[in-house]
Amino acid sequence: MPYFSRQRSLPSPTNEIGTTPLIEAIDLYQTTLTKIFRFVAISMVLMLLFPPFRFILHNGSEINLGFSFILSPPLRGSVPGSINIPQLITQAGFVLVIAVFSIGWNMVHHKRTKIFI
């Protein structure tokens, strides 16, 4: 018999359902990341469907027309407003920054948790 077959493996601690705390911690981490990615995806889709609109006057000043569905832009008189691209990019940037901070906090938080009881 080889030497390795005589060694006994140490039992891993399990809970009532039979899963190890490590698996539970990984599952919790993955579900939290999934929630963060869903939040980012839904936020981006809504921002693209309802972008901010503006109306630029002849002298270069602009009037904010608010948010509206992309296929029915708000009107100023009979002239439709244009999409305010800088504001839309700023909004998307803030959502991405919040997502990065959430993922970073999540990684630090899960590294601090005790995996084995």
Biopython code that builds the backbone (N, CA, C, O; Angstrom):
import numpy as np
from Bio.PDB.StructureBuilder import StructureBuilder

atoms = [
    (1, "MET", "N", (0.834, -1.189, 0.000)),
    (1, "MET", "CA", (0.000, 0.000, 0.000)),
    (1, "MET", "C", (0.870, 1.241, 0.000)),
    (1, "MET", "O", (1.869, 1.305, 0.716)),
    (2, "PRO", "N", (0.507, 2.194, -0.775)),
    (2, "PRO", "CA", (1.262, 3.441, -0.766)),
    (2, "PRO", "C", (1.071, 4.189, 0.555)),
    (2, "PRO", "O", (0.087, 4.004, 1.271)),
    (3, "TYR", "N", (2.025, 5.014, 0.835)),
    (3, "TYR", "CA", (2.033, 5.761, 2.090)),
    (3, "TYR", "C", (0.833, 6.699, 2.202)),
    (3, "TYR", "O", (0.247, 6.840, 3.276)),
    (4, "PHE", "N", (0.471, 7.341, 1.087)),
    (4, "PHE", "CA", (-0.588, 8.348, 1.127)),
    (4, "PHE", "C", (-1.965, 7.758, 1.417)),
    (4, "PHE", "O", (-2.830, 8.463, 1.935)),
    (5, "SER", "N", (-2.185, 6.515, 1.105)),
    (5, "SER", "CA", (-3.513, 5.945, 1.344)),
    (5, "SER", "C", (-3.762, 5.690, 2.825)),
    (5, "SER", "O", (-4.915, 5.523, 3.222)),
    (6, "ARG", "N", (-2.732, 5.654, 3.649)),
    (6, "ARG", "CA", (-2.897, 5.417, 5.078)),
    (6, "ARG", "C", (-3.258, 6.686, 5.851)),
    (6, "ARG", "O", (-3.762, 6.618, 6.972)),
    (7, "GLN", "N", (-2.998, 7.829, 5.248)),
    (7, "GLN", "CA", (-3.279, 9.073, 5.950)),
    (7, "GLN", "C", (-4.774, 9.344, 5.959)),
    (7, "GLN", "O", (-5.482, 9.083, 4.986)),
    (8, "ARG", "N", (-5.227, 9.869, 7.068)),
    (8, "ARG", "CA", (-6.625, 10.239, 7.168)),
    (8, "ARG", "C", (-6.764, 11.728, 6.886)),
    (8, "ARG", "O", (-5.954, 12.542, 7.330)),
    (9, "SER", "N", (-7.781, 12.054, 6.157)),
    (9, "SER", "CA", (-8.016, 13.470, 5.904)),
    (9, "SER", "C", (-8.809, 14.053, 7.067)),
    (9, "SER", "O", (-9.637, 13.375, 7.676)),
    (10, "LEU", "N", (-8.541, 15.315, 7.360)),
    (10, "LEU", "CA", (-9.239, 15.985, 8.446)),
    (10, "LEU", "C", (-10.646, 16.338, 7.992)),
    (10, "LEU", "O", (-10.831, 16.824, 6.876)),
    (11, "PRO", "N", (-11.611, 16.108, 8.816)),
    (11, "PRO", "CA", (-12.974, 16.473, 8.421)),
    (11, "PRO", "C", (-13.116, 17.990, 8.403)),
    (11, "PRO", "O", (-12.586, 18.692, 9.265)),
    (12, "SER", "N", (-13.831, 18.469, 7.418)),
    (12, "SER", "CA", (-14.066, 19.906, 7.362)),
    (12, "SER", "C", (-15.320, 20.215, 8.164)),
    (12, "SER", "O", (-16.273, 19.436, 8.156)),
    (13, "PRO", "N", (-15.324, 21.346, 8.854)),
    (13, "PRO", "CA", (-16.500, 21.676, 9.653)),
    (13, "PRO", "C", (-17.700, 21.939, 8.752)),
    (13, "PRO", "O", (-17.590, 22.643, 7.748)),
    (14, "THR", "N", (-18.822, 21.379, 9.108)),
    (14, "THR", "CA", (-20.038, 21.583, 8.325)),
    (14, "THR", "C", (-21.132, 22.096, 9.240)),
    (14, "THR", "O", (-21.061, 21.968, 10.462)),
    (15, "ASN", "N", (-22.125, 22.667, 8.631)),
    (15, "ASN", "CA", (-23.276, 23.130, 9.398)),
    (15, "ASN", "C", (-24.417, 22.125, 9.261)),
    (15, "ASN", "O", (-24.194, 20.988, 8.845)),
    (16, "GLU", "N", (-25.640, 22.537, 9.607)),
    (16, "GLU", "CA", (-26.765, 21.607, 9.614)),
    (16, "GLU", "C", (-27.094, 21.062, 8.229)),
    (16, "GLU", "O", (-27.533, 19.919, 8.098)),
    (17, "ILE", "N", (-26.883, 21.879, 7.187)),
    (17, "ILE", "CA", (-27.233, 21.417, 5.842)),
    (17, "ILE", "C", (-26.098, 20.649, 5.177)),
    (17, "ILE", "O", (-26.299, 20.052, 4.119)),
    (18, "GLY", "N", (-24.951, 20.653, 5.757)),
    (18, "GLY", "CA", (-23.851, 19.888, 5.203)),
    (18, "GLY", "C", (-22.880, 20.692, 4.361)),
    (18, "GLY", "O", (-21.980, 20.113, 3.752)),
    (19, "THR", "N", (-23.032, 22.011, 4.306)),
    (19, "THR", "CA", (-22.087, 22.827, 3.544)),
    (19, "THR", "C", (-21.078, 23.439, 4.493)),
    (19, "THR", "O", (-21.363, 23.652, 5.671)),
    (20, "THR", "N", (-19.917, 23.713, 3.979)),
    (20, "THR", "CA", (-18.870, 24.316, 4.806)),
    (20, "THR", "C", (-19.063, 25.824, 4.856)),
    (20, "THR", "O", (-19.648, 26.395, 3.936)),
    (21, "PRO", "N", (-18.588, 26.480, 5.901)),
    (21, "PRO", "CA", (-18.684, 27.947, 5.968)),
    (21, "PRO", "C", (-17.954, 28.632, 4.817)),
    (21, "PRO", "O", (-18.343, 29.726, 4.408)),
    (22, "LEU", "N", (-16.898, 28.004, 4.287)),
    (22, "LEU", "CA", (-16.189, 28.592, 3.145)),
    (22, "LEU", "C", (-17.103, 28.667, 1.939)),
    (22, "LEU", "O", (-17.138, 29.683, 1.244)),
    (23, "ILE", "N", (-17.838, 27.608, 1.689)),
    (23, "ILE", "CA", (-18.761, 27.611, 0.546)),
    (23, "ILE", "C", (-19.852, 28.649, 0.764)),
    (23, "ILE", "O", (-20.246, 29.342, -0.174)),
    (24, "GLU", "N", (-20.343, 28.764, 1.995)),
    (24, "GLU", "CA", (-21.362, 29.763, 2.285)),
    (24, "GLU", "C", (-20.836, 31.175, 2.075)),
    (24, "GLU", "O", (-21.549, 32.031, 1.551)),
    (25, "ALA", "N", (-19.583, 31.426, 2.483)),
    (25, "ALA", "CA", (-18.996, 32.758, 2.307)),
    (25, "ALA", "C", (-18.817, 33.075, 0.829)),
    (25, "ALA", "O", (-19.056, 34.205, 0.403)),
    (26, "ILE", "N", (-18.401, 32.093, 0.048)),
    (26, "ILE", "CA", (-18.234, 32.307, -1.397)),
    (26, "ILE", "C", (-19.592, 32.553, -2.042)),
    (26, "ILE", "O", (-19.720, 33.432, -2.895)),
    (27, "ASP", "N", (-20.608, 31.786, -1.645)),
    (27, "ASP", "CA", (-21.946, 31.986, -2.197)),
    (27, "ASP", "C", (-22.479, 33.373, -1.854)),
    (27, "ASP", "O", (-23.065, 34.037, -2.709)),
    (28, "LEU", "N", (-22.283, 33.817, -0.615)),
    (28, "LEU", "CA", (-22.734, 35.140, -0.207)),
    (28, "LEU", "C", (-22.008, 36.215, -1.010)),
    (28, "LEU", "O", (-22.624, 37.194, -1.431)),
    (29, "TYR", "N", (-20.705, 36.042, -1.224)),
    (29, "TYR", "CA", (-19.922, 36.998, -1.999)),
    (29, "TYR", "C", (-20.424, 37.074, -3.437)),
    (29, "TYR", "O", (-20.561, 38.162, -3.996)),
    (30, "GLN", "N", (-20.699, 35.906, -4.037)),
    (30, "GLN", "CA", (-21.164, 35.885, -5.424)),
    (30, "GLN", "C", (-22.560, 36.477, -5.553)),
    (30, "GLN", "O", (-22.838, 37.185, -6.520)),
    (31, "THR", "N", (-23.442, 36.202, -4.599)),
    (31, "THR", "CA", (-24.776, 36.785, -4.692)),
    (31, "THR", "C", (-24.730, 38.295, -4.500)),
    (31, "THR", "O", (-25.509, 39.018, -5.122)),
    (32, "THR", "N", (-23.829, 38.782, -3.650)),
    (32, "THR", "CA", (-23.691, 40.224, -3.473)),
    (32, "THR", "C", (-23.161, 40.869, -4.744)),
    (32, "THR", "O", (-23.649, 41.923, -5.153)),
    (33, "LEU", "N", (-22.171, 40.253, -5.370)),
    (33, "LEU", "CA", (-21.662, 40.782, -6.643)),
    (33, "LEU", "C", (-22.736, 40.755, -7.717)),
    (33, "LEU", "O", (-22.833, 41.684, -8.519)),
    (34, "THR", "N", (-23.533, 39.715, -7.742)),
    (34, "THR", "CA", (-24.619, 39.627, -8.718)),
    (34, "THR", "C", (-25.604, 40.768, -8.511)),
    (34, "THR", "O", (-26.071, 41.364, -9.481)),
    (35, "LYS", "N", (-25.926, 41.081, -7.258)),
    (35, "LYS", "CA", (-26.834, 42.194, -6.978)),
    (35, "LYS", "C", (-26.242, 43.523, -7.436)),
    (35, "LYS", "O", (-26.950, 44.368, -7.983)),
    (36, "ILE", "N", (-24.943, 43.707, -7.211)),
    (36, "ILE", "CA", (-24.294, 44.952, -7.634)),
    (36, "ILE", "C", (-24.318, 45.070, -9.153)),
    (36, "ILE", "O", (-24.628, 46.139, -9.678)),
    (37, "PHE", "N", (-23.999, 44.004, -9.864)),
    (37, "PHE", "CA", (-23.999, 44.046, -11.327)),
    (37, "PHE", "C", (-25.410, 44.248, -11.879)),
    (37, "PHE", "O", (-25.586, 44.938, -12.883)),
    (38, "ARG", "N", (-26.406, 43.659, -11.242)),
    (38, "ARG", "CA", (-27.785, 43.888, -11.683)),
    (38, "ARG", "C", (-28.181, 45.347, -11.481)),
    (38, "ARG", "O", (-28.819, 45.948, -12.345)),
    (39, "PHE", "N", (-27.800, 45.915, -10.333)),
    (39, "PHE", "CA", (-28.095, 47.319, -10.078)),
    (39, "PHE", "C", (-27.467, 48.212, -11.147)),
    (39, "PHE", "O", (-28.116, 49.127, -11.653)),
    (40, "VAL", "N", (-26.215, 47.948, -11.485)),
    (40, "VAL", "CA", (-25.523, 48.755, -12.501)),
    (40, "VAL", "C", (-26.202, 48.588, -13.857)),
    (40, "VAL", "O", (-26.423, 49.572, -14.562)),
    (41, "ALA", "N", (-26.531, 47.359, -14.227)),
    (41, "ALA", "CA", (-27.157, 47.119, -15.526)),
    (41, "ALA", "C", (-28.528, 47.796, -15.620)),
    (41, "ALA", "O", (-28.838, 48.437, -16.624)),
    (42, "ILE", "N", (-29.338, 47.656, -14.583)),
    (42, "ILE", "CA", (-30.670, 48.274, -14.607)),
    (42, "ILE", "C", (-30.553, 49.791, -14.625)),
    (42, "ILE", "O", (-31.307, 50.464, -15.329)),
    (43, "SER", "N", (-29.612, 50.337, -13.853)),
    (43, "SER", "CA", (-29.418, 51.795, -13.831)),
    (43, "SER", "C", (-28.983, 52.310, -15.196)),
    (43, "SER", "O", (-29.485, 53.333, -15.662)),
    (44, "MET", "N", (-28.056, 51.611, -15.836)),
    (44, "MET", "CA", (-27.583, 52.050, -17.158)),
    (44, "MET", "C", (-28.708, 51.988, -18.199)),
    (44, "MET", "O", (-28.854, 52.901, -19.011)),
    (45, "VAL", "N", (-29.491, 50.923, -18.173)),
    (45, "VAL", "CA", (-30.590, 50.797, -19.139)),
    (45, "VAL", "C", (-31.600, 51.927, -18.927)),
    (45, "VAL", "O", (-32.057, 52.542, -19.891)),
    (46, "LEU", "N", (-31.947, 52.200, -17.670)),
    (46, "LEU", "CA", (-32.898, 53.287, -17.397)),
    (46, "LEU", "C", (-32.333, 54.649, -17.791)),
    (46, "LEU", "O", (-33.062, 55.505, -18.293)),
    (47, "MET", "N", (-31.026, 54.853, -17.562)),
    (47, "MET", "CA", (-30.421, 56.129, -17.964)),
    (47, "MET", "C", (-30.425, 56.288, -19.480)),
    (47, "MET", "O", (-30.585, 57.398, -19.989)),
    (48, "LEU", "N", (-30.250, 55.184, -20.201)),
    (48, "LEU", "CA", (-30.273, 55.283, -21.660)),
    (48, "LEU", "C", (-31.693, 55.417, -22.203)),
    (48, "LEU", "O", (-31.901, 56.055, -23.234)),
    (49, "LEU", "N", (-32.667, 54.826, -21.525)),
    (49, "LEU", "CA", (-34.059, 54.950, -21.979)),
    (49, "LEU", "C", (-34.657, 56.320, -21.642)),
    (49, "LEU", "O", (-35.494, 56.830, -22.386)),
    (50, "PHE", "N", (-34.230, 56.915, -20.525)),
    (50, "PHE", "CA", (-34.743, 58.212, -20.089)),
    (50, "PHE", "C", (-33.581, 59.187, -19.876)),
    (50, "PHE", "O", (-33.247, 59.517, -18.738)),
    (51, "PRO", "N", (-32.962, 59.652, -20.978)),
    (51, "PRO", "CA", (-31.798, 60.543, -20.832)),
    (51, "PRO", "C", (-32.225, 61.973, -20.485)),
    (51, "PRO", "O", (-33.393, 62.334, -20.631)),
    (52, "PRO", "N", (-31.271, 62.774, -20.029)),
    (52, "PRO", "CA", (-31.567, 64.194, -19.791)),
    (52, "PRO", "C", (-31.580, 64.960, -21.113)),
    (52, "PRO", "O", (-30.766, 64.697, -21.999)),
    (53, "PHE", "N", (-32.495, 65.894, -21.236)),
    (53, "PHE", "CA", (-32.603, 66.695, -22.453)),
    (53, "PHE", "C", (-32.315, 68.155, -22.140)),
    (53, "PHE", "O", (-32.478, 68.613, -21.009)),
    (54, "ARG", "N", (-31.886, 68.868, -23.162)),
    (54, "ARG", "CA", (-31.613, 70.301, -23.035)),
    (54, "ARG", "C", (-31.978, 70.992, -24.340)),
    (54, "ARG", "O", (-32.121, 70.363, -25.389)),
    (55, "PHE", "N", (-32.122, 72.297, -24.238)),
    (55, "PHE", "CA", (-32.379, 73.121, -25.412)),
    (55, "PHE", "C", (-31.343, 74.227, -25.416)),
    (55, "PHE", "O", (-31.218, 74.962, -24.437)),
    (56, "ILE", "N", (-30.596, 74.356, -26.510)),
    (56, "ILE", "CA", (-29.533, 75.360, -26.609)),
    (56, "ILE", "C", (-30.074, 76.557, -27.380)),
    (56, "ILE", "O", (-30.549, 76.424, -28.508)),
    (57, "LEU", "N", (-29.995, 77.725, -26.754)),
    (57, "LEU", "CA", (-30.467, 78.962, -27.381)),
    (57, "LEU", "C", (-29.425, 79.484, -28.371)),
    (57, "LEU", "O", (-28.303, 78.980, -28.426)),
    (58, "HIS", "N", (-29.804, 80.486, -29.141)),
    (58, "HIS", "CA", (-28.903, 81.045, -30.160)),
    (58, "HIS", "C", (-27.675, 81.708, -29.552)),
    (58, "HIS", "O", (-26.618, 81.733, -30.183)),
    (59, "ASN", "N", (-27.789, 82.240, -28.353)),
    (59, "ASN", "CA", (-26.634, 82.907, -27.730)),
    (59, "ASN", "C", (-25.710, 81.929, -27.009)),
    (59, "ASN", "O", (-24.728, 82.348, -26.396)),
    (60, "GLY", "N", (-26.010, 80.634, -27.074)),
    (60, "GLY", "CA", (-25.138, 79.630, -26.481)),
    (60, "GLY", "C", (-25.565, 79.144, -25.112)),
    (60, "GLY", "O", (-25.042, 78.141, -24.626)),
    (61, "SER", "N", (-26.504, 79.831, -24.478)),
    (61, "SER", "CA", (-26.973, 79.348, -23.176)),
    (61, "SER", "C", (-27.932, 78.181, -23.388)),
    (61, "SER", "O", (-28.545, 78.038, -24.446)),
    (62, "GLU", "N", (-28.042, 77.362, -22.365)),
    (62, "GLU", "CA", (-28.891, 76.189, -22.505)),
    (62, "GLU", "C", (-29.955, 76.159, -21.427)),
    (62, "GLU", "O", (-29.775, 76.678, -20.325)),
    (63, "ILE", "N", (-31.065, 75.539, -21.777)),
    (63, "ILE", "CA", (-32.183, 75.385, -20.860)),
    (63, "ILE", "C", (-32.367, 73.893, -20.627)),
    (63, "ILE", "O", (-32.491, 73.118, -21.576)),
    (64, "ASN", "N", (-32.382, 73.496, -19.358)),
    (64, "ASN", "CA", (-32.567, 72.099, -19.015)),
    (64, "ASN", "C", (-34.039, 71.748, -19.193)),
    (64, "ASN", "O", (-34.912, 72.426, -18.654)),
    (65, "LEU", "N", (-34.314, 70.681, -19.954)),
    (65, "LEU", "CA", (-35.686, 70.247, -20.192)),
    (65, "LEU", "C", (-36.059, 69.019, -19.370)),
    (65, "LEU", "O", (-37.169, 68.504, -19.505)),
    (66, "GLY", "N", (-35.162, 68.548, -18.533)),
    (66, "GLY", "CA", (-35.457, 67.407, -17.672)),
    (66, "GLY", "C", (-35.221, 66.077, -18.367)),
    (66, "GLY", "O", (-34.512, 65.998, -19.370)),
    (67, "PHE", "N", (-35.828, 65.035, -17.814)),
    (67, "PHE", "CA", (-35.669, 63.681, -18.333)),
    (67, "PHE", "C", (-36.938, 63.283, -19.068)),
    (67, "PHE", "O", (-38.044, 63.654, -18.675)),
    (68, "SER", "N", (-36.762, 62.531, -20.129)),
    (68, "SER", "CA", (-37.907, 62.070, -20.897)),
    (68, "SER", "C", (-37.528, 60.792, -21.621)),
    (68, "SER", "O", (-36.349, 60.468, -21.763)),
    (69, "PHE", "N", (-38.550, 60.066, -22.079)),
    (69, "PHE", "CA", (-38.303, 58.853, -22.845)),
    (69, "PHE", "C", (-37.569, 59.216, -24.130)),
    (69, "PHE", "O", (-37.854, 60.244, -24.745)),
    (70, "ILE", "N", (-36.632, 58.378, -24.531)),
    (70, "ILE", "CA", (-35.740, 58.719, -25.644)),
    (70, "ILE", "C", (-36.487, 58.877, -26.977)),
    (70, "ILE", "O", (-36.047, 59.633, -27.843)),
    (71, "LEU", "N", (-37.599, 58.179, -27.145)),
    (71, "LEU", "CA", (-38.341, 58.273, -28.407)),
    (71, "LEU", "C", (-39.361, 59.407, -28.421)),
    (71, "LEU", "O", (-39.972, 59.665, -29.457)),
    (72, "SER", "N", (-39.556, 60.080, -27.307)),
    (72, "SER", "CA", (-40.463, 61.241, -27.275)),
    (72, "SER", "C", (-39.784, 62.380, -26.508)),
    (72, "SER", "O", (-40.094, 62.623, -25.342)),
    (73, "PRO", "N", (-38.855, 63.076, -27.176)),
    (73, "PRO", "CA", (-38.131, 64.151, -26.485)),
    (73, "PRO", "C", (-39.062, 65.314, -26.153)),
    (73, "PRO", "O", (-40.040, 65.554, -26.862)),
    (74, "PRO", "N", (-38.759, 66.031, -25.081)),
    (74, "PRO", "CA", (-39.593, 67.187, -24.731)),
    (74, "PRO", "C", (-39.431, 68.306, -25.752)),
    (74, "PRO", "O", (-38.394, 68.430, -26.403)),
    (75, "LEU", "N", (-40.465, 69.107, -25.878)),
    (75, "LEU", "CA", (-40.466, 70.194, -26.854)),
    (75, "LEU", "C", (-40.328, 71.536, -26.153)),
    (75, "LEU", "O", (-40.825, 71.726, -25.043)),
    (76, "ARG", "N", (-39.658, 72.446, -26.804)),
    (76, "ARG", "CA", (-39.621, 73.851, -26.379)),
    (76, "ARG", "C", (-40.266, 74.604, -27.532)),
    (76, "ARG", "O", (-39.630, 74.855, -28.556)),
    (77, "GLY", "N", (-41.501, 74.951, -27.361)),
    (77, "GLY", "CA", (-42.261, 75.485, -28.488)),
    (77, "GLY", "C", (-42.588, 74.326, -29.407)),
    (77, "GLY", "O", (-43.309, 73.408, -29.018)),
    (78, "SER", "N", (-42.067, 74.360, -30.616)),
    (78, "SER", "CA", (-42.246, 73.236, -31.542)),
    (78, "SER", "C", (-40.928, 72.541, -31.852)),
    (78, "SER", "O", (-40.878, 71.643, -32.693)),
    (79, "VAL", "N", (-39.849, 72.960, -31.167)),
    (79, "VAL", "CA", (-38.520, 72.406, -31.419)),
    (79, "VAL", "C", (-38.199, 71.361, -30.346)),
    (79, "VAL", "O", (-38.276, 71.659, -29.154)),
    (80, "PRO", "N", (-37.838, 70.132, -30.759)),
    (80, "PRO", "CA", (-37.497, 69.113, -29.755)),
    (80, "PRO", "C", (-36.129, 69.401, -29.127)),
    (80, "PRO", "O", (-35.242, 69.974, -29.760)),
    (81, "GLY", "N", (-35.988, 68.991, -27.878)),
    (81, "GLY", "CA", (-34.725, 69.162, -27.182)),
    (81, "GLY", "C", (-33.714, 68.106, -27.620)),
    (81, "GLY", "O", (-34.077, 67.087, -28.207)),
    (82, "SER", "N", (-32.454, 68.366, -27.328)),
    (82, "SER", "CA", (-31.398, 67.402, -27.650)),
    (82, "SER", "C", (-30.919, 66.740, -26.359)),
    (82, "SER", "O", (-31.089, 67.279, -25.266)),
    (83, "ILE", "N", (-30.324, 65.573, -26.508)),
    (83, "ILE", "CA", (-29.846, 64.828, -25.339)),
    (83, "ILE", "C", (-28.617, 65.532, -24.768)),
    (83, "ILE", "O", (-27.706, 65.914, -25.502)),
    (84, "ASN", "N", (-28.610, 65.693, -23.463)),
    (84, "ASN", "CA", (-27.493, 66.331, -22.760)),
    (84, "ASN", "C", (-26.436, 65.250, -22.480)),
    (84, "ASN", "O", (-26.432, 64.622, -21.421)),
    (85, "ILE", "N", (-25.550, 65.056, -23.449)),
    (85, "ILE", "CA", (-24.542, 63.991, -23.377)),
    (85, "ILE", "C", (-23.591, 64.160, -22.186)),
    (85, "ILE", "O", (-23.323, 63.172, -21.502)),
    (86, "PRO", "N", (-23.066, 65.366, -21.901)),
    (86, "PRO", "CA", (-22.168, 65.483, -20.738)),
    (86, "PRO", "C", (-22.835, 65.073, -19.424)),
    (86, "PRO", "O", (-22.203, 64.429, -18.587)),
    (87, "GLN", "N", (-24.093, 65.436, -19.236)),
    (87, "GLN", "CA", (-24.795, 65.051, -18.014)),
    (87, "GLN", "C", (-25.026, 63.540, -17.972)),
    (87, "GLN", "O", (-24.919, 62.926, -16.910)),
    (88, "LEU", "N", (-25.339, 62.945, -19.110)),
    (88, "LEU", "CA", (-25.553, 61.500, -19.176)),
    (88, "LEU", "C", (-24.266, 60.739, -18.851)),
    (88, "LEU", "O", (-24.301, 59.742, -18.131)),
    (89, "ILE", "N", (-23.135, 61.204, -19.377)),
    (89, "ILE", "CA", (-21.849, 60.566, -19.088)),
    (89, "ILE", "C", (-21.491, 60.725, -17.610)),
    (89, "ILE", "O", (-20.954, 59.803, -16.997)),
    (90, "THR", "N", (-21.790, 61.900, -17.038)),
    (90, "THR", "CA", (-21.533, 62.118, -15.619)),
    (90, "THR", "C", (-22.366, 61.177, -14.754)),
    (90, "THR", "O", (-21.860, 60.622, -13.779)),
    (91, "GLN", "N", (-23.619, 60.998, -15.098)),
    (91, "GLN", "CA", (-24.481, 60.079, -14.353)),
    (91, "GLN", "C", (-23.952, 58.646, -14.433)),
    (91, "GLN", "O", (-23.879, 57.948, -13.422)),
    (92, "ALA", "N", (-23.585, 58.216, -15.635)),
    (92, "ALA", "CA", (-23.047, 56.864, -15.799)),
    (92, "ALA", "C", (-21.747, 56.699, -15.015)),
    (92, "ALA", "O", (-21.502, 55.645, -14.428)),
    (93, "GLY", "N", (-20.918, 57.739, -15.006)),
    (93, "GLY", "CA", (-19.675, 57.690, -14.236)),
    (93, "GLY", "C", (-19.926, 57.541, -12.745)),
    (93, "GLY", "O", (-19.226, 56.787, -12.069)),
    (94, "PHE", "N", (-20.921, 58.256, -12.224)),
    (94, "PHE", "CA", (-21.244, 58.126, -10.800)),
    (94, "PHE", "C", (-21.752, 56.732, -10.467)),
    (94, "PHE", "O", (-21.403, 56.182, -9.423)),
    (95, "VAL", "N", (-22.568, 56.157, -11.336)),
    (95, "VAL", "CA", (-23.056, 54.787, -11.095)),
    (95, "VAL", "C", (-21.885, 53.809, -11.089)),
    (95, "VAL", "O", (-21.835, 52.913, -10.247)),
    (96, "LEU", "N", (-20.951, 53.970, -12.011)),
    (96, "LEU", "CA", (-19.792, 53.079, -12.058)),
    (96, "LEU", "C", (-18.878, 53.261, -10.846)),
    (96, "LEU", "O", (-18.336, 52.285, -10.328)),
    (97, "VAL", "N", (-18.706, 54.497, -10.395)),
    (97, "VAL", "CA", (-17.881, 54.746, -9.200)),
    (97, "VAL", "C", (-18.525, 54.105, -7.976)),
    (97, "VAL", "O", (-17.836, 53.485, -7.166)),
    (98, "ILE", "N", (-19.835, 54.250, -7.837)),
    (98, "ILE", "CA", (-20.533, 53.616, -6.720)),
    (98, "ILE", "C", (-20.395, 52.098, -6.793)),
    (98, "ILE", "O", (-20.218, 51.442, -5.767)),
    (99, "ALA", "N", (-20.475, 51.537, -8.001)),
    (99, "ALA", "CA", (-20.324, 50.088, -8.157)),
    (99, "ALA", "C", (-18.914, 49.638, -7.777)),
    (99, "ALA", "O", (-18.753, 48.614, -7.113)),
    (100, "VAL", "N", (-17.896, 50.387, -8.190)),
    (100, "VAL", "CA", (-16.515, 50.017, -7.853)),
    (100, "VAL", "C", (-16.290, 50.085, -6.343)),
    (100, "VAL", "O", (-15.665, 49.195, -5.767)),
    (101, "PHE", "N", (-16.800, 51.143, -5.700)),
    (101, "PHE", "CA", (-16.675, 51.228, -4.238)),
    (101, "PHE", "C", (-17.431, 50.102, -3.547)),
    (101, "PHE", "O", (-16.960, 49.563, -2.545)),
    (102, "SER", "N", (-18.591, 49.742, -4.069)),
    (102, "SER", "CA", (-19.364, 48.648, -3.466)),
    (102, "SER", "C", (-18.638, 47.322, -3.600)),
    (102, "SER", "O", (-18.614, 46.526, -2.661)),
    (103, "ILE", "N", (-18.048, 47.081, -4.757)),
    (103, "ILE", "CA", (-17.301, 45.833, -4.958)),
    (103, "ILE", "C", (-16.060, 45.820, -4.057)),
    (103, "ILE", "O", (-15.740, 44.792, -3.460)),
    (104, "GLY", "N", (-15.367, 46.948, -3.959)),
    (104, "GLY", "CA", (-14.195, 47.022, -3.088)),
    (104, "GLY", "C", (-14.543, 46.811, -1.633)),
    (104, "GLY", "O", (-13.851, 46.080, -0.926)),
    (105, "TRP", "N", (-15.628, 47.456, -1.173)),
    (105, "TRP", "CA", (-16.051, 47.263, 0.208)),
    (105, "TRP", "C", (-16.449, 45.812, 0.441)),
    (105, "TRP", "O", (-16.159, 45.236, 1.489)),
    (106, "ASN", "N", (-17.115, 45.232, -0.547)),
    (106, "ASN", "CA", (-17.539, 43.839, -0.432)),
    (106, "ASN", "C", (-16.334, 42.905, -0.326)),
    (106, "ASN", "O", (-16.360, 41.951, 0.452)),
    (107, "MET", "N", (-15.289, 43.165, -1.091)),
    (107, "MET", "CA", (-14.091, 42.324, -1.030)),
    (107, "MET", "C", (-13.407, 42.455, 0.326)),
    (107, "MET", "O", (-12.997, 41.451, 0.910)),
    (108, "VAL", "N", (-13.278, 43.676, 0.833)),
    (108, "VAL", "CA", (-12.642, 43.881, 2.121)),
    (108, "VAL", "C", (-13.488, 43.267, 3.230)),
    (108, "VAL", "O", (-12.952, 42.649, 4.150)),
    (109, "HIS", "N", (-14.779, 43.430, 3.149)),
    (109, "HIS", "CA", (-15.675, 42.892, 4.174)),
    (109, "HIS", "C", (-15.598, 41.372, 4.233)),
    (109, "HIS", "O", (-15.575, 40.796, 5.320)),
    (110, "HIS", "N", (-15.559, 40.721, 3.081)),
    (110, "HIS", "CA", (-15.523, 39.260, 3.078)),
    (110, "HIS", "C", (-14.146, 38.715, 3.456)),
    (110, "HIS", "O", (-14.046, 37.571, 3.901)),
    (111, "LYS", "N", (-13.095, 39.496, 3.292)),
    (111, "LYS", "CA", (-11.770, 39.038, 3.745)),
    (111, "LYS", "C", (-11.683, 39.078, 5.259)),
    (111, "LYS", "O", (-10.921, 38.316, 5.854)),
    (112, "ARG", "N", (-12.453, 39.958, 5.895)),
    (112, "ARG", "CA", (-12.399, 40.096, 7.344)),
    (112, "ARG", "C", (-13.278, 39.062, 8.056)),
    (112, "ARG", "O", (-13.084, 38.798, 9.243)),
    (113, "THR", "N", (-14.231, 38.482, 7.345)),
    (113, "THR", "CA", (-15.132, 37.543, 8.017)),
    (113, "THR", "C", (-14.395, 36.257, 8.341)),
    (113, "THR", "O", (-13.511, 35.832, 7.598)),
    (114, "LYS", "N", (-14.761, 35.643, 9.451)),
    (114, "LYS", "CA", (-14.161, 34.358, 9.814)),
    (114, "LYS", "C", (-14.857, 33.276, 8.999)),
    (114, "LYS", "O", (-16.083, 33.164, 9.007)),
    (115, "ILE", "N", (-14.066, 32.495, 8.308)),
    (115, "ILE", "CA", (-14.634, 31.478, 7.439)),
    (115, "ILE", "C", (-14.924, 30.213, 8.211)),
    (115, "ILE", "O", (-15.985, 29.611, 8.042)),
    (116, "PHE", "N", (-14.002, 29.803, 9.052)),
    (116, "PHE", "CA", (-14.215, 28.584, 9.826)),
    (116, "PHE", "C", (-14.589, 28.913, 11.252)),
    (116, "PHE", "O", (-14.012, 29.816, 11.858)),
    (117, "ILE", "N", (-15.538, 28.198, 11.784)),
    (117, "ILE", "CA", (-16.024, 28.443, 13.139)),
    (117, "ILE", "C", (-15.191, 27.678, 14.132)),
    (117, "ILE", "O", (-15.442, 27.753, 15.335)),
]
sb = StructureBuilder()
sb.init_structure("model")
sb.init_model(0)
sb.init_chain("A")
sb.init_seg("    ")
for serial, (resi, resn, name, xyz) in enumerate(atoms, 1):
    if name == "N":
        sb.init_residue(resn, " ", resi, " ")
    sb.init_atom(name, np.array(xyz, "f"), 0.0, 1.0, " ", f" {name:<3s}", serial, name[0])
structure = sb.get_structure()
